[in-house]
Amino acid sequence: MSGYLQGHAIHIDHHLSNVAINYRPAGFIADEIFPVVPVPKQSDTYVIYEQADLFRRENTKRSRGAEANKIHARVSSASFYCENFALKADVTVEDRANADPVFVRQFEEGRVMRLQDALFLDWEIRVANQVTSSSNVGSSAAVSSAWTDYTNSDPMGDIWIAVDNVEVATGYRPNHILFSGTAWRNFRRNVNVIDKATSPGVSGGGLYPSAAQIEDLLEMKVLVGNAWYNSGEEGQSMNLGQVWGDHVVAYYAPEQASIEAPSFGYYFRWSADEIPNMHVERHPYDSRRHCSEVEIGYYQDEIITASPLGFLITNVTSST
């Protein structure tokens, strides 16, 4: 009797309890680029001191019987406005009741992760668009030879140009360097970089350097932006692209927000009672829609506060 007790007659397909195909964006660095400044109001102003006055050598000599010389410092201000960024998702009774056992425990948590990923991806793209714009940095330049040319390119020399440019223009040596994923891959494959970072005594004999080794070499914090995003419209074919393109940014920023130190940029985050600040809100069950909702949001403004403190190296893998 052909076909007897075969296929679905003896096994009904179910989701595996230990395997599911899911996709989550990764490689976010936006939260590491600038310090977060908690602010008590949605909009306000911040003080900007004139660096020329603060760095000027003053006449500190005082004649006998005379008063001390008086110094002056020009002060201006700029404003911020924390926009509200938020997303939510339904948790329907139908989906909850219909979910296979493997998904029941992760049902709501999965929606929370989806919201977090979407919010972080949007934040990443906003900041990348700011930081990689030549109008938002003190100077920018393309490399003379693409970093994909491992024979003729000079990634270390390109970076030293950027570092020296910022330090000479501002008196502050960049303490952060941001690589796009593409820039980083080709940077660490360059023999010149390998020689300097991992095997100074053996030409071309070392392994690809780690981020920690490059931090020691450059004396800068290394950030690698590896996030990808889909620029295609909903329902259309996926069109993947790198958030950070093929650029490198050298810049100065303090590790924490401080009125004593300048920064290439700051995140102004409205933080107050009952104001969403990246925590999960669970909205009550709506009997008319047969669902509840989970929501995550925050109020923030991202501002380039001192453009001369940044240098943009553009198109490091596509320059001719």
N, C-alpha and C positions, 0 to 999 in steps of 0.2 A: 504494500500500500504506500505508494510514493508520497512523500511530504508529510507523513504521519508524525506528530509530535516534533515538528521542526519550527524554527524561527519563533514568531510571536506566540505560537501555540504552547511553548514551554517557558517563555520568558517575556515579560512586559517591560519595555524600556523605562528606566527611571534615571534621574540625575544621580551621578556618582556622588558619594558622600565626601570624597576627598579631592575632587577635581572640578573646577569651573573655569571657563575662559572669560576673564574680565580684563579691562584695560584701565589703567590709571596714569595720568600724566605724571612725570617725574622730573627731577633735575632743577627744581625751583631754587632760586637764590635771592629773590627780591627782599625777603625779610632780613638778609645779612648785609645788604649793600649799604644802607644808611641807618643811623640810629633812629629810634622811635621817640618822639617828643610827646608825652601825654599832655593834653591841653584841656582846661576846664570848660571852654566854650567852643561852639562850633566854628566861630570866626573870630579873629582877633588880629593883632599885629605883633611883630617881633622886631627887636632892635638890631640895626646894622651899624657897626663902628667903621670908621674910615681907617683902613690899614696904613695908609701913608702917614697919618698922624701918629699912630701907635708905634710905628717902626722908625720914626724920625729921631735922630740924635738931638737931644735938647742941651741947652747951655745950663749946666748944673752948678756953675760957680756962683757964689753969693758974696758980694762986697761987704766989708765990715760995716755993720750998722744998717745995712739995707735989707729989704724984704727978699724972700726967696722968689726966683723967677716963676711966673705963672705959665702953665701950659694949657693947651686947649685940644680937644678932640671932637671932631665933627661926628654927629650921630644922625642917622636917618632911620626909616622904618619901612617894612613891607608887610603885606597882609597874607593871611591864609584863610581858606574856607574848606572845611572838612565835608566832602561829599559823602552821601550815604550809599554804600555798596552792600547789596543784600540779595540773597536767593532763597527760595523755599521749594519744598517738594511735598506731594501728597502721600499720605499713608492710608490707603483705602481698606475698608473691611474686606472687600472682595479679594484684594491682593494678599492680605494677611491670612485670610481663611484658606485661600487657594494655594498658598506657598507650600512647597515640599518641605519635609522636615529639615533638610540640609540648610534651607534658607531662613527658617523661622527665627533663629537666634540672631542672625545677621541682617534681618529684614530692615529694621529702622537704622541700624548702624551703617548699612550700605548706602542709604539715602544721605546720611550725614557726611560720609566720606565723599560722596559725589558732589555735594554742595561745597565742601571744603576745597576739593580739587578745582572746581570751576572758579571759585573766588580767588584762589592762589594763582591760577593761570591768567586770569584777567589782570591781577595785580602785577604779575611778572611782565606781561606785554606792555602795560602802561609805563612801567619803569624803564623797560628796555627801549621803548620809543623815545623817552626823554634822554637817557644816558647816551644813546648812540646817535643822537642828533648833533651835528657839528655846530649848530647855533647855541647849544647848551654847554659847551666846553670852552676853555680858554684858547686852545689850539687843537688842530687835527691835521693828520697827514696820512697818505697812503704809503705803503711800503714800496721800496724800489724793486724788489723781487718777491714774488709770491712765496709764502712759506711752504707751499707744496714743492717748490724747487729746492731740494735739500742740498744741492751743490752751491748755488749762487746766493741764496737768501741768507739773511743775517738777523734772525729774530731777536737775539740778545742786543744787537746794535740798535734795532728799531725801538726796543723797550727803553734802552738807556737814553735815547733821544727824547722820548716822552717824559721820562723821569726828570732829566736835566731841565727840560723846558719848563715844567711846573715849578721846580725848585728855584730856578733863576728868576722866573716871573713873579713868584709869590713869597719866597723864603721858606716854603714848606715842602719837604720831600714827600712824594706820594707814599702812602703806607698800605695801599690796597691796589691790586691789579685784577681786573675782571676779564676772563677769556670766554669767548663763545666756545661751544663744544668743538666746532670745526677748527677754530684757532688753536685750542688747547691740544687737540690730537696731532696737528702738524707741528706745533711748537716742540712738543716733547719727543718727536721723532727725528728732529734735526740733530745731526752729529755734533755740531758745535755746542748745542745745549746739553747733550748727553755728556760730552767731555767735561764741561764745566761743572755740571751738577752731580754726576755719579762716578766719573773715573778720570780725574784730572791728570793722572799719570799714564793712562792708556788711551790713545787716540781711537775713538770709535769703538771702544771695547766694552762700554757699559750698557746697562739696561735702561729702558725708558724711565726717566725720573718721575718720582711721585710728587704730588702737590706739596708735601712737607719739605722735600729736597729743594724744590723751586722757591719755596718761602725762605729757606735758609740762604739760598743763592742770591735772591733779589732783596732780601730783608723787607719783604712785603707780605701781607696776607693775600693768599690766592683764592679767587672765587671762579668757579667754572659753571657757566650757564648752559645746561644740557637740556633745557625744556624744549619740547616740540609742540606745535599746535596745528589744528586743522582749519584752514582758511576757507574751506568749501561751505556753501550754504546747507542748511538742514535738508536732508533728503537727497543731496547730491553726492557725487563721488568724493572721497576724502582727498584733500590736497595738503599733504604734510609739509611744514616748513619749520625752520629753526627760529625760535623767538629772538635769539641774540645774533642772528646772521653770521658774519665772519669777521667780527670786530674785536678789538681789545681796548680796554679803558684803564688808564693809570690815574689814580686820584687819591686825595687826602680826605680822611674822615676820622673823627675820634671814635673810639670803641663805644662810648656812651655819649648821649646828648650833654652838651656843656656850654654854658655861657662864656667860658674861658677859652674855648677853642673854636676855630671856624670849621666848616664842613662843606664839602662839595654839594651835599644835599641832606635833607632831613625829611622824615615822615612825621607829619603832625597828626596825631591820633586823638580824637575827642574821646575822653574817658570820664564818665560821670555816672552817678546812680541812675539805673534804669535805661542807660544808653547801651545798645548792643556793642559788644567788643569781642567779636570772634567766638562768642559762646553760643551754644545751641539753645534755641527757643522752641518749645513744644506748644503749639496752639491747640486749644480744646477741640474735642470731637464735635463735628458739625453733623447733626442728624439729618439735615436736608441733603447733604452731599455724601453722607455715609463715609466720612473720612476725617482724619486729623491732619495736621501739617507740622513739619519741622522746618525751621528757618535759621539761617546764620547771616549775620551782617556786622558791619563796622563802619565808622565814620573816619575818613582820612583824606589828607591832602599831601601829595608828594611834590616837593619843591627843590629845584636846584638853587641853593642859597649862595653859592660862591663858585661860579663857573670857571674862574681862572685856576681853581684847584683840580681841574680835570683835563686830561689829554686823551683824545680819541685816535686810535690807530685803525684806519678803515681798510676794509677789503683785503685782509691779510692773505687770503687764499685765492683771490681773483685778480689781483693787480698784475699787470703785464711787465 
